[in-house]
Amino acid sequence: MEIVISKAMLIAIVLAPLFGAIVAGLFGRQVGRVGAQAVTILGVAVSCALSCFVLWQLVVQGAAPFNENVYTWFQVADFEVSVGFMVDRLTAMMMVVVTFVSLLVHVYTIGYMADDPGYQRFFSYISLFTFSMLALVMANNFLQLFFGWEAVGVVSYLLIGFWFKRPTAVFANLKAFLVNRVGDFGMLLGIAAVAYWFGTLDYATVFANAGPVIGGGQVVEILPGHAWSVATLICICLFIGAMGKSAQVPLHVWLPDSMEGPTPISALIHAATMVTAGIFMVARMSPLFELSQFALQFILFIGATTAFFTGLIGIVQNDIKRVVAYSTLSQLGYMTVALGVSAYSAAVFHLMTHAFFKALLFLGAGSVIIAMHHEQDMRRMGGLRKYMPVTFITMVIGTLALVATPFFSGFYSKDTIIEAAKFGAEGMGWVGTYGYWAVLLGAFVTSFYSFRLLYLTFFGRERFRDAHADDHGHGHDAHDDHGHHGVHEPHESPWVVTLPLVLLAIPSIAIGFFTAGPMLFGTDWSGHEQVMPFFLGAIDLLPENDTLARVAAELWHGPVAFALHGFLTPAFWLTFAGFALATVMYWWRPELAEKARRTFALPVKVLEKKYWADDLWIGGLAGGSLQLGKASKAVDTGLIDGVVVNGSAGLVGLVSGVVRRLQSGRLYDYAFAMILGLIVLLAVLIHYWT
């Protein structure tokens, strides 16, 4: 009997979080705090359970992928756009990740936002975000994708600026909104190009005809005499959208500032789901991107730059959430590198594993912030491991996964990307070499800032006591946005906070071990038996670009052998070197950290200034736009309004004033003018006739 995925079930998956968001948002006062949290958690729980069932149907029961329209959105002549769903293994995996992480964040929020006056509003926003993300990943056409794309952007704007009375939060959400507009404009151009060249926005139709329509070297002249490949143009425009949403250089500047929002949204939006939307989009569009080698090289260069250089900034950050934020930027760069070398499966696999351990690290940081009474500076922490054993152990697990320790989930995804970059570099010239060394050296950087965070937070002296005494000595009373005052003795967070940490720690350890074979290399979990490729039909690539096949042939002999081989790789020893250096500088000899800061003052300043990227955007783009607006106003008021409009009116008035004097209304004036004119006419005639 053929297994068929139910359309009604897919509609329920999307609409359940929307229903919860509407109830909590519009009727929050009526249902109260308990009602708002109950209806939103129930809605996301229903979506999560049904998403897991859909994945079970596709993977275990062998159900056929679902691709149907629900209703027609609009139709103009022969051009039709519908609302529908494309649900294959790639989509189902994303649905499970989004809803599972969202569900745990909803539960975590009960503890973290317990004293916040905007409690119901926050639950409404995060549930609305879940709906928007599901609409994005389940779409079967470009326009519905763009609807979800913009919806998550709007909800992100609302959540980053949730504490709207803080000027820094308002600035951060405006920054995120405006930077993403740059990327979204590029994506909109790409969608318009798809509509122009294919005459449709339906995924299946576009992918099936990609080769004949744009794969034969078709070109278009953007400027006279400058021809671009149509495939390259479409892919670059679409990827610019991914650069904004997935925070790739130079459109990365919004993500660190987004930490101004409450910690739960850092885990939900800016670590696990929204920022990975660009990675998912490129993987979904693999039939298009495979047609442009230049676009893949461009993606590889951007990803490598992001992976290494934004990771370096994390080394000098002291805010615990910002360290994790720059780690997110770096890991998104790794995913983008995988896309650039056509290892799409590795990119989305790292997307999945990263969602678990990065959400764990963000929520763990939030647990620390609660214990420290919303203090976020790691220099004012220390020695917390004995006060917060659950948070400490789970954050150690998240860190080991992040630095790609063999046998942890992050190892199977991250090391696969590094190996794929090595094989992919062979056919990409200097860009390929640059990409490989960037992700390889990034292993050292990731390890150093990750263990630095652990040591400053959980080891060493209890510096929060010194900070507390210093505050009182200067007459200060520490407070936060929740209205608390003073400093509490650190203690473990309540179960609604620690339970999500434990549930995220489990996949951070084990999910890579059991899923690397099926999702990456087409084997069972043990690596001994060939099975149908997990993303078959969802991800298409040219045989000559199949870098993962080369990784499988040379390195994959099951998860145990792969992990044991990992101890011999350069990436592991660079990771160990980062761990060793952090251990010496921030645990054994903490005075060395300050000496190193003074010795390397110039590089530290460059990193603290974030390569002056903020100055470029704020002073350059935003400031330049403001100056352009002022110049435009001057042209409008001075030249157009003052000279052209008012000047022409004044000229007409002057001429009419002169002409008015000739119309005196007296008969002898007109007779005199006629006689004078006749004399002049006779003089001219006599002059030319004689």
Secondary structure as UniProt FT lines:
FT   HELIX           7..26
FT   HELIX           28..59
FT   STRAND          66..76
FT   TURN            77..78
FT   STRAND          79..87
FT   HELIX           89..112
FT   TURN            113..115
FT   TURN            117..118
FT   HELIX           119..137
FT   HELIX           142..160
FT   TURN            164..165
FT   HELIX           167..198
FT   HELIX           203..208
FT   HELIX           210..214
FT   TURN            215..216
FT   STRAND          219..223
FT   TURN            224..225
FT   STRAND          226..229
FT   HELIX           230..245
FT   TURN            246..247
FT   TURN            249..253
FT   HELIX           254..257
FT   HELIX           258..260
FT   HELIX           263..267
FT   HELIX           268..272
FT   HELIX           274..276
FT   HELIX           277..284
FT   HELIX           286..289
FT   TURN            290..291
FT   HELIX           293..305
FT   HELIX           306..310
FT   HELIX           311..314
FT   TURN            315..316
FT   HELIX           320..340
FT   TURN            341..342
FT   HELIX           344..371
FT   TURN            372..373
FT   HELIX           378..380
FT   HELIX           384..386
FT   HELIX           389..402
FT   TURN            403..404
FT   TURN            406..407
FT   HELIX           409..424
FT   HELIX           425..427
FT   HELIX           429..458
FT   HELIX           463..473
FT   TURN            474..475
FT   TURN            481..482
FT   HELIX           495..516
FT   HELIX           517..521
FT   TURN            525..526
FT   TURN            534..538
FT   HELIX           543..545
FT   HELIX           547..555
FT   HELIX           559..566
FT   TURN            567..568
FT   HELIX           570..583
FT   HELIX           584..588
FT   HELIX           591..599
FT   HELIX           601..608
FT   HELIX           610..612
FT   HELIX           613..615
FT   HELIX           616..622
FT   HELIX           623..634
FT   HELIX           635..645
FT   HELIX           646..662
FT   HELIX           667..689
//
